[in-house]
Amino acid sequence: MVIILNKQPNITENTKKAFIEAFCIINRQKPIEKITIQELTKKAGYNRCTFYQYFKDIYDLRDHIENIVIDHVKENFQKNISKDNFSETFIAAFTKIQSEKAIYFDLLLDRKNRSHFIERLNFEVSSIFIEKFNLSLDDLRTKYFVEIYFSIVITAISCWIDQKRDLTLENLSNLIREILTDGIMSKIIFKY
């Protein structure tokens, strides 16, 4: 059980942020299974007791980071989504979190972490999409359409991170929008 003492909110947030940043830095060099609490607390500048006041283990810390990103995406999605601007809203939510929390995306969409995060994000955002547009789950195609749509976006963002952000954020957003609206086959140039 995690016990959070009555502290000033800004101190609590700064402490959590230090653990998050330390985790992101260490996780670039080694998988989550190899990160120790001792190593993490040393990097963050706190002791083990302080860590356990906020998180029960390393995986709880990773889940906390995922929750921050997922909550942000869901909030943007629920507020701004409509049939007329769905692609723009979806991409804007990712663009905003990417510009504000790039280190989180680097962590969560890194090859060694992405499957866990993508599964959670897909579940959370897909349900909003289905509810907002009143889609029928009785139509088997709905599940496929939604899954494929989100897979395209997440795969494009993951590829972009793997490629060390070789496109500007605006160019990536435009590429995703073109693929979603025009289809991938219209973008492939075949050589005969």
C-alpha positions, -999 to 999 in steps of 0.1 A, spaced: 0 0 0 13 34 -10 10 61 17 11 97 6 16 121 35 -1 154 38 25 175 20 23 206 0 10 197 -35 39 214 -53 64 194 -32 46 162 -39 45 169 -77 82 179 -78 91 147 -60 70 126 -84 85 145 -113 121 138 -101 113 101 -99 97 101 -134 126 120 -150 151 96 -133 131 66 -145 129 79 -181 167 85 -182 176 51 -167 150 33 -189 168 46 -220 198 25 -210 181 -6 -196 148 -24 -195 124 -19 -167 131 -54 -153 167 -43 -147 160 -10 -129 165 -11 -92 148 12 -66 183 20 -53 195 31 -87 163 51 -93 163 69 -60 200 78 -62 194 93 -97 163 112 -84 181 125 -53 157 109 -28 158 79 -6 139 46 -9 113 56 18 104 86 -2 99 65 -33 76 41 -15 55 70 -2 44 76 -38 49 43 -57 47 6 -47 73 -5 -73 89 4 -106 59 -9 -125 36 14 -105 58 43 -115 55 33 -152 18 30 -148 16 64 -133 34 79 -163 10 60 -186 -20 73 -167 -7 109 -171 -5 105 -209 -37 85 -213 -57 110 -191 -44 139 -212 -53 122 -245 -87 112 -232 -94 147 -219 -85 163 -252 -105 137 -271 -136 140 -250 -137 178 -252 -129 183 -288 -138 153 -309 -165 155 -335 -172 137 -368 -161 169 -387 -127 171 -371 -119 137 -358 -85 133 -375 -74 168 -364 -86 163 -328 -69 129 -325 -36 142 -339 -39 175 -319 -42 155 -287 -10 136 -295 8 166 -308 0 185 -276 12 158 -252 42 152 -274 52 188 -273 46 190 -235 58 156 -225 82 143 -251 102 124 -225 70 104 -216 64 95 -252 100 84 -256 96 61 -226 62 47 -234 66 42 -271 102 29 -269 104 -6 -284 108 -23 -250 78 -6 -235 53 1 -262 31 -30 -262 19 -24 -227 11 13 -233 -5 8 -267 -28 -18 -254 -40 4 -226 -42 35 -247 -61 17 -275 -87 4 -250 -92 38 -234 -94 59 -266 -114 33 -286 -142 32 -260 -145 70 -262 -145 69 -300 -172 42 -301 -193 60 -275 -189 95 -290 -199 84 -325 -226 59 -313 -210 31 -332 -226 -3 -330 -204 -31 -315 -228 -55 -331 -212 -47 -364 -180 -67 -364 -164 -43 -388 -165 -15 -362 -140 -32 -340 -117 -36 -370 -120 -1 -382 -113 14 -348 -84 -9 -341 -68 -2 -375 -73 35 -372 -55 37 -338 -29 13 -349 -19 36 -378 -16 66 -356 4 48 -329 26 30 -353 34 63 -371 43 80 -339 64 50 -327 82 49 -360 89 87 -357 104 82 -323 125 53 -334 137 74 -363 148 101 -338 121 125 -349 134 128 -384 102 148 -394 89 179 -378 58 174 -356 38 192 -382 50 170 -410 43 139 -390 8 151 -383 2 158 -420 15 124 -429 -8 107 -405 -38 128 -417 -30 120 -453 -28 83 -446 -60 83 -426 -80 104 -451 -65 92 -484 -54 57 -476 -19 43 -476 -20 29 -511 -24 64 -525 9 73 -509 30 44 -521 48 48 -554 51 16 -573 80 10 -596 75 -14 -625 
